[in-house]
């Protein structure tokens, strides 16, 4: 049975809810604060591929930084978005949960049950 990894920000309410659900499930999991252990570009790209998501799918468009960088007015490639997300983790929707060759954006937190 594959272990579960949750990539999260501990101050995020959705992340805290997802961690609570994982604890209640009794399944072993590892919580990674991706602010303390930042994603590499390759790691983030691989995680999104497993989840069947593009960088645009996990872009936090309501984040102040999104507006400050003028991202709504720019047409960036997936590669350019990945570079920005690695540099500015606030631009990444969270939490992202990985189990073996599967991954998902756990929004809402209850959707994590699909991986349990």
Buried (B, 14 or more C-beta within 10 A) or exposed (E): EEEBBBBBBEEBEBBBBBBEBBEEBEBEBEBBBBEEEBBEEEBBBBBBEBBEBEBEEBBBEEBEEBEEBEBEEEEBEEEEBBBBBBEBBEBBBBBBBBBEEBBBBBBEBEBBEEBB
